[in-house]
Amino acid sequence: MDITQVLLAAQSHDGQLRTVAEENLKQFQQQNFPHFLQTLSVELSNDEKPPESRRLAGILLKNSLDAKESTRKEEFVQRWMNVDPAIKSQVKESLLITLGSPVFEARRSSSQVIAKVAAIEIPHQGWPELIVNLLTNMTKPDAPPCLKQATLDCLGYVCEEISPEDLEQDQVNAVLTAVVQGMNHVENNSDVRLAAVKALYNALDFAETNFQNELERNYIMKVVCETAMCKEADIRKAAFECLVSIASIYYDLLEPYMQTIFELTSNAARVDEEPVALQAVEFWSTVCDEEIARQEESKESGVFSSSCHFHFIEKALPSLVPMLLETLMKQEEDQDQDDGIWNISMSGGTCLGLVAITVQDAIVPLVMPFIEGNITKPDWHSREAATFAFGSILEGPSVQKLTPLVHAGFDFLLNATKDQNNHVKDTTAWTLSRIFEFLHSPTSGFSVVTDANVPYVIQILLTSIKDSPNVSEKICGAVYFLAQGYEDAGSISSVLTPYLGEIISALLATADRSDSNNSRLCASAYETLNEIVRCSHISENLNMIVQLLQEILKRLNQTFEIQITSSDDKEKQSDLQALLCGVAQVILQKFSSCHEKSAILHFADQMMVLFLRVFSCNSSNVHEEAMLAIGALAYATGPEFVKYMPEFHKYLEMGLQNFGAYQVCCVSVGVVGDICHALDDKVLPYCDGIMSALLKDLSSPELHRSVKPPILSCIGDIALTIGEHFEKYVPYTMPMLQGAAELCFRMDAPDDDSIEYQNELSRSIFEAYSGILQGFKNSKSELMVPYAGNIFQFVELVLKDNLLRNESVTKAGVAMVGDLADALGPNIKLLFKDSKFHSELLGQCCQSDDEQLRETASWVQGVITRVLVS
């Protein structure tokens, strides 16, 4: 076939022509993959071919080498590795030639494809000459700027794709040398300089050894700081992005450069173009993030080390705060209409908030004069900036420091919700929600809301919720945190009871507003309604919450009548159904916690019919919410739920096998637990289908790994519920549990994520074993004797590792040892006799600060003692 014509036809406006061409390309790839790659790489490298065919050739090459989904990605890697080395060499040669093409699109495609090949080969010590070839392009005396630019782009993409350990140090040195030379002001071509700065950004992770060397570090920092002052704005922006990344990766090495960086960032934030100014402010936000993280680590460990915390924010405070306050005055006229907007004033306020968390009380005296000087000025920019500054510093400083200021300004802020300017009202509503979030805690004995001012507070909120949609959304947030403050507040929460009817009506009306294209307003209203229900006194408000449930069910029923004429309509319907199912779930949970079963049973049939209708809508976020609501209904109705199982179990099994929307699968697993709790042994007729789905889930490489620990715990719930009837699942379940146990010790290098996952997996294995052992305790316990040695060995391996395991793993492991001894008794006497480990572990647990762990350990000691003397 003429590949050029096929590639052009695949982009044709004629649908029929396009379909035929796409099918031809697909068949070519499937039938002769090596020749497919070779042909496309030749097309990409040929400057006489049309730009359109070359562009698609590059896209197809890239998509043949990489995929987002991990199993497909692995398939693509293997497919490339299996290609004849001679053909691979030809493809690589074509790609490297294309870097010198005069056509920008072709150069960029080629550099991206080279990076994808490098991502496969370099970790396996393949393509060792790539870096050398690229660096040669940079040192050729007659190298045209376009070749240098493409080469630097390519180096940046390669660094983005591979890990620092994949390159030798001499290769890293050579890459950095080439990149820093490309950034140097002697390089006359601005495209080359920009590509060099972007390449450095991607290479910073590789430069650890170079940053530890003072001379090399000084040189790199000098070039980056000089580049941050060059005349081209896009290069300055890229240089500041490098400084942001350096602050994150090399915080410990920043001190000698901070004075220079402060001058650069301060100047950029004040006078530079906005994209550059944003990065200058982002530098300080990143330093705050780093210092906050170090402060939290010190607090957790109880060890404070000045060698790892340089207090850069505290030292810069007198100059940094005025710089940030200045940015707050640079608002855009329509920024209140778009919550997604990100400009210099938003960035400055966010950074000010991080500074407040970092230095706490020290920020207050530096910001208050700005607030007092601007809060009443005629210009709305001043009033809004002062309000934004006040709201930004409410998290961090102590309650003692803030309370007098908030008390003094609270009435002023309530009245500012009536300001003439929408920006000011918007920021005032946001600031009120922050006040209720951080300074309204009746249970702790302090709150800006008192018995005396609560009527006025409610009046202001209920008036402002009718304001423009953006103000209304922030007021929903304020009502949310106002209600949340009364959670667990006992009789104090009755303060809201007289106003609850009005608040619920206002939130329902807000959810219905037709003047808002902002779907978040509707979501905010319903989420606030959920919080109102959660924090209310059910004994005082039972009738009102029953009425609310009726209204929510009526609204859910009405969603099925929405006319669907577009994908937007479908999405709106799905979002609304998800929100309404969410409210129903919260009401069910509230009734369950207060043992108000009669109200639930009255509406249960109606609810179940509606929830099952929701499943007919093909949207995963609705399925998730409906499944959660059904779980709450099962928990609330108990044994009565059995009448819904003939219809519901098929949807449950579909949810359990929904690998694509793994959150739905995870929620469905949780619902199985709720159903076991509700139905007890009446769940038995449905266990074959449920167990089959769960075991398929465990063996599927497609299912997201986060769902697998809950599945193991769920199997324990089933075993505990059906007791001796679990026998037929043992031959399938035990190998799965042993495989999961082996996986715990075969995990990647221990970073935070893998340690957390390992702990989740270990805990869930213990819970599964506990459920099975307890289920068989009174009959058929002998079925578990052959597995006892492996189980005991696993618990010993996990619980010996003091450093990585967390408290929940210890509790589950200790309880499981008790269940093992309790269920199998004298059958495993020798296991305990030959092991010193369990007595050492239980001795430690009996000294724990955790009362529950001490009690469990004491019970386990008693059980083991009985086994040993039996």
Stockholm file with secondary structure:
# STOCKHOLM 1.0

chainA/1-870         MDITQVLLAAQSHDGQLRTVAEENLKQFQQQNFPHFLQTLSVELSNDEKPPESRRLAGILLKNSLDAKESTRKEEFVQRWMNVDPAIKSQVKESLLITLGSPVFEARRSSSQVIAKVAAIEIPHQGWPELIVNLLTNMTKPDAPPCLKQATLDCLGYVCEEISPEDLEQDQVNAVLTAVVQGMNHVENNSDVRLAAVKALYNALDFAETNFQNELERNYIMKVVCETAMCKEADIRKAAFECLVSIASIYYDLLEPYMQTIFELTSNAARVDEEPVALQAVEFWSTVCDEEIARQEESKESGVFSSSCHFHFIEKALPSLVPMLLETLMKQEEDQDQDDGIWNISMSGGTCLGLVAITVQDAIVPLVMPFIEGNITKPDWHSREAATFAFGSILEGPSVQKLTPLVHAGFDFLLNATKDQNNHVKDTTAWTLSRIFEFLHSPTSGFSVVTDANVPYVIQILLTSIKDSPNVSEKICGAVYFLAQGYEDAGSISSVLTPYLGEIISALLATADRSDSNNSRLCASAYETLNEIVRCSHISENLNMIVQLLQEILKRLNQTFEIQITSSDDKEKQSDLQALLCGVAQVILQKFSSCHEKSAILHFADQMMVLFLRVFSCNSSNVHEEAMLAIGALAYATGPEFVKYMPEFHKYLEMGLQNFGAYQVCCVSVGVVGDICHALDDKVLPYCDGIMSALLKDLSSPELHRSVKPPILSCIGDIALTIGEHFEKYVPYTMPMLQGAAELCFRMDAPDDDSIEYQNELSRSIFEAYSGILQGFKNSKSELMVPYAGNIFQFVELVLKDNLLRNESVTKAGVAMVGDLADALGPNIKLLFKDSKFHSELLGQCCQSDDEQLRETASWVQGVITRVLVS
#=GR chainA/1-870 SS CCHHHHHHHTTCSCHHHHHHHHHHHHHHHHHCHHHHHHHHHHHHHCTTSCHHHHHHHHHHHHHHHCCSSHHHHHHHHHHHHTSCHHHHHHHHHHHHHHTTCSCHHHHHHHHHHHHHHHHHHGGGTCCTTHHHHHHHHHHCTTCCHHHHHHHHHHHHHHHHHSCGGGSCHHHHHHHHHHHHHHHSTTCCCHHHHHHHHHHHHHHGGGGHHHHHSHHHHHHHHHHHHHHTTSSCHHHHHHHHHHHHHHHHHCGGGCGGGHHHHHHHHHHHHHHSCHHHHHHHHHHHHHHHHHHHHHHHHHHHHTCCCTTSCCCHHHHHHHHHHHHHHHHHTCCCTTGGGCTTCCCHHHHHHHHHHHHHHHHGGGGHHHHHHHHHHHTTCSSHHHHHHHHHHHHHTSSSSCHHHHHHHHHHHHHHHHHHTTCSCHHHHHHHHHHHHHHHHHSEEGGGTEESCCTTTHHHHHHHHHHHTTSCHHHHHHHHHHHHHHHHTTTTCGGGGGGGGGGHHHHHHHHHHHHTCSSCCCHHHHHHHHHHHHHHHHHSCHHHHHHHHHHHHHHHHHHHHHGGGSCCCSHHHHHHHHHHHHHHHHHHHHHHHHHHHTTCHHHHHHHHHHHHHHHHHHHTSCCHHHHHHHHHHHHHHHHHHGGGGGGGHHHHHHHHHHHHTCCSSHHHHHHHHHHHHHHHHHHGGGGGGGHHHHHHHHHHHHHCSSSCGGGHHHHHHHHHHHHHHHGGGGGGGHHHHHHHHHHHHHHHTSCSSCCHHHHHHHHHHHHHHHHHHHHHHHHHTTSCGGGGGGGHHHHHHHHHHHHHCTTTCCHHHHHHHHHHHHHHHHHHGGGGHHHHHTCSHHHHHHHHHHTCSCHHHHHHHHHHHHHHHHHHHC
#=GC SS_cons         CCHHHHHHHTTCSCHHHHHHHHHHHHHHHHHCHHHHHHHHHHHHHCTTSCHHHHHHHHHHHHHHHCCSSHHHHHHHHHHHHTSCHHHHHHHHHHHHHHTTCSCHHHHHHHHHHHHHHHHHHGGGTCCTTHHHHHHHHHHCTTCCHHHHHHHHHHHHHHHHHSCGGGSCHHHHHHHHHHHHHHHSTTCCCHHHHHHHHHHHHHHGGGGHHHHHSHHHHHHHHHHHHHHTTSSCHHHHHHHHHHHHHHHHHCGGGCGGGHHHHHHHHHHHHHHSCHHHHHHHHHHHHHHHHHHHHHHHHHHHHTCCCTTSCCCHHHHHHHHHHHHHHHHHTCCCTTGGGCTTCCCHHHHHHHHHHHHHHHHGGGGHHHHHHHHHHHTTCSSHHHHHHHHHHHHHTSSSSCHHHHHHHHHHHHHHHHHHTTCSCHHHHHHHHHHHHHHHHHSEEGGGTEESCCTTTHHHHHHHHHHHTTSCHHHHHHHHHHHHHHHHTTTTCGGGGGGGGGGHHHHHHHHHHHHTCSSCCCHHHHHHHHHHHHHHHHHSCHHHHHHHHHHHHHHHHHHHHHGGGSCCCSHHHHHHHHHHHHHHHHHHHHHHHHHHHTTCHHHHHHHHHHHHHHHHHHHTSCCHHHHHHHHHHHHHHHHHHGGGGGGGHHHHHHHHHHHHTCCSSHHHHHHHHHHHHHHHHHHGGGGGGGHHHHHHHHHHHHHCSSSCGGGHHHHHHHHHHHHHHHGGGGGGGHHHHHHHHHHHHHHHTSCSSCCHHHHHHHHHHHHHHHHHHHHHHHHHTTSCGGGGGGGHHHHHHHHHHHHHCTTTCCHHHHHHHHHHHHHHHHHHGGGGHHHHHTCSHHHHHHHHHHTCSCHHHHHHHHHHHHHHHHHHHC
//
